[in-house]
Structure formats: structure tokens, C-alpha cells
Amino acid sequence: MLEGGLIGCGYFGAIQVEAWRRMAGAEIVAACDLNLERAAEMAPRAYASAEEMLAGEQLDFVDIATRPDSHLALVRLAAARRVPIICQKPMAATWAEAIEMVRIAEAAGIPLMIHENWRWQPWFRTARRMIERGDIGRPIAYQFRVRQRDGLGEHPYPRQPYFRDMPRLLIFETLVHQIDTARFLFGEIESLCAQTRRVNPLIRGEDQALLLLSHANGVQGVIDGHRFLDPEPDGPALGEAVFEGLEGRLHVLATGDIYRGAERAWVNEIQLGYKGDSVRATQEHFIACLATGRPFESGGREYLRTFGAVEAAYRSLAERRRVALSELWGEIGA
């Protein structure tokens, strides 16, 4: 049984703990948070800081569930004690900090995985299998329509109110999921063009975005996102997706059900856990890879290609042009 420590016991930390409690092979034995009472609700042993927890525990891994501007310092802290890390997305506050996180982990010789749970939603795992066996022929295009009605009014994003003050918001916090899922389904992104605006004047960042993506294999896609309407029908997938090939199309509804043309090809019957129990699946992948030494699907250096696409989107906005991701690879030595 691997013993882990949770850093950060807020909204998503609680979701992760719920999933850890249903897993075999690992458990959270300690937690730290500025709110000590909240940390005590998450684990048998509670600490007020990550420094105290790492000094007082012999941990097999840490789960970082804090805001992105703290990730670099926490990775440095864990790496100094040679503790493997699973770290929530967004990976870091900046592109430079993300690169530094990877450098630190690799220099310390410790595993670093980014907790990117969207690709672990069962409807997208199923869609990939269907695409790979040829159900739609050669893929040519896709579209994600991302919707959730929590960005309106005087108090938007009530579950994570700190979103209101983030200078980079919708692409950085939400659409990164669809960017990574597009990579999972269709391979590496070659270039990207972004268009955004801010609809709610009470926030700092963008809350509506259109991304145009081109993949190295020729597939082209659109990610269309805002958080002003719920999808119809509503469901855990936070919107819908369409994947088109030369011989057909797959339509993933917000419910998680998958249609091939007019035929329902897969029914989502998973009700337990977060969005198809994807958090548990992500964490199980982390533990399995720690046990076997297999590479993570979203290991630190690998995930730079997702986070790099996010960076490319913001460079596209600033420079009003399509950005090739190859422009960023020289910055990470890839």
C-alpha cells in the first residue's frame, strides 16, 4: 500500500480524496492546508504547511491540488526529498515555470505526472478505441463545444471564485482539457490560432474562446467554449464533441453517450465519481505507473506539449497570428 500526502484541500482536493478512498494500492495518510480543520477532514494526519508534512512523514508520493502559481515551489520542495509527484492542472502559472518544474523533477530523478483527467473520461477512451478500429474511417475533423452555466452575474464561478481574478482564464483553466483530449485522440498539434473575448466585465480574463487547431497528421479541429449556458441535454461531459472521418462521424453528448450517425453506439452508465469517475482512473494510472515503471500518459515533459498549446493560444492572441508549436520546442529542448 503506497502512502501519499495531499497538498491543498479545497474544492478539487476533496474530489481527489474521494477517489483515493475508493482505490486499492494507495491511500492518503496525511494532508496539509492553511485551514487545518479542512486538512483533518481529508486524512488521518493534518498539517498547516507542505514543509511540515514532508518533514514529518515518509511518503511514497504527494498529490498537489493547489492553485497553479504554487506548483513550482511545491515541486521543488517535494523533489528535494525525492518524493514522486502527481500535480493538478493547470501545470504552472507560466510557460517558463512549467519548463522549470520538468527540469527540477528530471534532475532529482523523480516521477512527475500532471493530473489531466479529461482524457480519462470513459466516453473519450471509448471514442479513441472506435476511431482506432476504423469506425469512422480516416479522421479528418473534430469539434468540441464546451458549455457550463456558471460564468454569469456578480458572483461567477462560485465553486472556484479565485477564477474571477485570473488574467488567463477560459483557455488556461478549462479548454486545456479539450486541447489535451484532442492530442490524445488525434496526435500532436502542429499549429493553433485563437480568438477570445470577455463577456462578464467583473472578471479579469477571457470567458469566451474559439481555437482552430491543426494536427501533424492533417486533422483539423475547432474548440468552441464559454460558460454561460448549460448543454442540452446536460451531463458530466461539460458539452459535446463531434469526431468526423471519411466514412462516418461520432457524436459524444454531454451525457457521455456516443452516437455513430443516428445509432447509439455506447451508453454511459457510470454514475459514481467525478465525470465518469475520471479522477479515479487518472490516479489509478499514476499508481500503476509508479509500480511498474511505465511512462505516464501525462508525464511532466510529455504534458509540456499540451501546456505549450495553451501558451501558443495566448501568443496567437497577443500577436494576432497562427502560432506553430515548433516555435516553443526549442525552449524546452524538444
N, C-alpha and C positions, 0 to 999 in steps of 0.2 A: 504494500500500500504506500503510494507516494504521498508525501505530506507537503501541502502548499500553504502559502501565505497570500492573503488578498490585500492589495493596497488600493484603498478607495472604496467606500461602502455606500455610495449614492444610488441613484436610480438604476444604472446598469450593473453596478456591483451586486445589487440584490438579485437581479435576473441571473447573473452568473453563479452566484452561490446556490440558488435554487437548482440549477442544472448540476453543479458539483455534487450536491447531496443525493442525486439520483444516479450517480456514476459508480462503477466498480473500478478499483485500482488506484483511486486517488481521493483525497479529501482535503478540505480547507481546515487547518488546525489553528490558524492564527489570522487575525485581521487587524488592519490599522486604519484610522480615520481621525480627523481633527475632532469629530464627535465621538467620544469614547463609548458612549452608550450605544450608538449605532454599530460600532465595531463589535461590541459584545453580543449583539444580536446575530452577527454573521458567523462567529467562530467561538470555540471554547476559550481562546486566549485573545485578549484585546490589548491593543497598543495605540498610543496617540500619534506615533510617527513611524515611518518606514525604517528610520535609523534604529529606533528602539526594537522594532520587531526583528530585524535582521541580526541585531546584536544578541537578542535573547532566544533565538530559535535556530535549529539546524534544519533548514528547509530543503526540499528536493526541487522546488520551483516557486516562483512568485507570479501572481496574476495581477497585472497593473490595470486598474479600472478607473483611472483618474482622467482629468482633462488633458488635452494634448500638450499644453505648454509645460506640463510637469514631466513628460515622458523621458526626455533626455537625461535629466538629473536622476530619475529613478532607475533607468537602465544603467547609468554609470555606477550608482550605488549597489545594485544587485551584481553587476559584473565584477566589482571589486571583491565580492565574496564568492564568485564563481557559481552563482545560482542561475539556473535556466529561467527563461522569461517568456510568458505569453502576455502581450500588451495590446490593449484596446486600440481600435482605430478612432479617429484619425491618427496616423502613425506619429506625427510630431506637429509642432506649431509651424515649422518652416521646412522647406526642402533641404536646407543646409543641416538642420538638426536631425532630420531623418537619416541623411548620409552619415552623420556622426554617430548616431545610435548603432548603425550597422558596423561601423568601424570599431567601436568600443566592444561590441559583442564578439566580433571576429577576433580581435586582439586578445580578448580574455579566453577565447576558445569555448564559449558557452552558447547553447541554442537560444535563438530569439525568433519567436513566431508572433505575427500580428493577428489579433483576434478579428478576422474578417469572416463573419458568419453568413453573409448573404449567399455566397456560392454553395453553402451547405444546406440551404433550404431544399427540401426533398423534391419540390417541383422542378427546380433548376438542375438537380442531379439527374432526375428522370429525363428532362428535356435533352440534356447532353447525351445520355445513352441513346435516345431516339434519333438524334441527329447523327451520332456516330454509326448507327446501324443502317442509315440511309433512308429514314422515314420521309424526309423532305428532299432527298437528292442533295446536290451540291449547294451549300448555303450561299446566299447572295446578299441578304439584307436583314436588318432587325430593327425593332423599335421598343424602347421601354417608355411607358407613360407612368410617371411617379406621382402619386396623389395621397394627401392626408390633410384633413381639415383641422389644423392646429396652429396655423400661422397668422390668423386674423386677430383684430381687436387690440385693445390696450394692453393685454397680458398674453402675448403669443407664446407658444411653446411652454405650456405650464409645467410639463414634467421635467423639462431641462431649461429653466428660464435663463441660464447663462448664454444660451444661443443668441439672445437679443443683442448682446454686446460684442459678438464676434464679427471682425471685419471681413472674414471669409466665412460664408455660411452654407448655402444650399449645396454647392458642388463639394465643398470641403467635408461637410458632415453627413450629407445624405446621398448625393449622386455618386460619391466614391464607391458605394455598394454596387451600383449598376455598371460602373466602369470596370470594377474587378470581375463581376459576373460576365461581362462581355469578353474579357480576356479568357476567363475560364471556358466559355463556350466556343469562342471563335479565334483564339490565339492572340498574338501580340498586336498591340495598337501601333500603327505606323505614324499617324498624324491626327490632329484634333483641332477643331475650330469651335469657339464658344461665343454665346450671346446671352447676356443676363440683364435683369433689371431688379429694382427694389420696389415692391408694391406697398408694403406696410411701412410707413415713414417712421415708425417707432423702433425699428431695428437698425443696426449698422450695416449688415452685409446684404448680399443678394438673396432674394427669396423666390425668383423665377429664373429658369435657365433652359437653354437649348444647346445641346452638344452634338456636333457632327463628327463621327469617328470613322477613320479608315484603317483597316487591318492589313497586316503584311500579306495575307493570302487573298486580298481583294474584296473581302466582305466589307460592306459599309453599313453604318448604323446611326440611329438617332436616339438620344436620351432627352426626354422632354419632361421637366419636373417643376412642380410647385406644391405648396402645402396650404391650399385654400379650399379644396373640395375633397370629399371622400370619394373613392372609386365606387362605381356601380356595376355589379354588386360589390359590397365591401368585403374585406377579408384580410388575412395576415400578410399578403404579398406586397402591400403598400402600392398598389397599382397593377398594371397589366403589362404583358410583353408579347410581341409577335416576332417569330423567327421564320424567315422565308427562304425556301430553296427552289431549285429549278423544277421540282416535282411535287411541291405542296408547301403548306405552312402549319406551324404550331402556334396556338394561341393560349398563353398562360393567363388565366383570370386572376383577379385579386383574391379569390377564394383558394387559389392553388391548383384548381382543376386545370387539366390540359386538354385542349381540343386539337385534333388534326382535321382541318377542314370543319365540317359540320359534326363530326363524330367525336364524342368524349373518349379520349384515349387513356386518361389516367384521372382517378378521383382522389382528392386529398381527404384522407380520413384521420389525419394526425391533429389532435386537439390539445395535447399536452405540451407545455413548454412554450418558448418564445418563437413565433413564426416558423411553425413546422418543426419545433424542437431543434432549431439550427444551432443554438448556443451550445446545447449538449453535444451535438455532432462535432462542432468545432473543437470543443475541449477534449472530446474522446480522441480526435485526430492528434491533438497535441500530445496527449499521454501515450498513445500508441507509438508515435514517432520518437518520443523520449525513450521508450522501452526497446525499440528495435533499431534506432539509429537512422531510420528512413528520413529523407528530407521532408520538411513541411511544405504543404501546398502554398502557404503564405509566409514562408520564412523571410527574415528581415531583408536580405539582399533581393530575393525574388519579388517581394512586395514593393520594393522601390519602383518597379515598373508600373504598378498601379498608382502609387503616390506621385510618380513622375507624370502620369497622365493628368492628375489633378493640377500639378504645378504647370503643365503645358496649357491647361484650360485658362488659368489666370494670366499666363503670359500672352495667350491669344487675346484676352480681353484688353490687357494693357497696351499691346502693340497692334491690335486690330488686324490680325493676320492668322492664317493657319500655321500651327507650330508642329514641326516634325519632332517626334520624341528622340530621334538620334541626336538632336541638339543638346539633350540633357545627359546622354550616356557618358560623354567624356568627363562629366563632373563626378561620376561615381566609379570610373574605371571599368565600365562595361562596354 
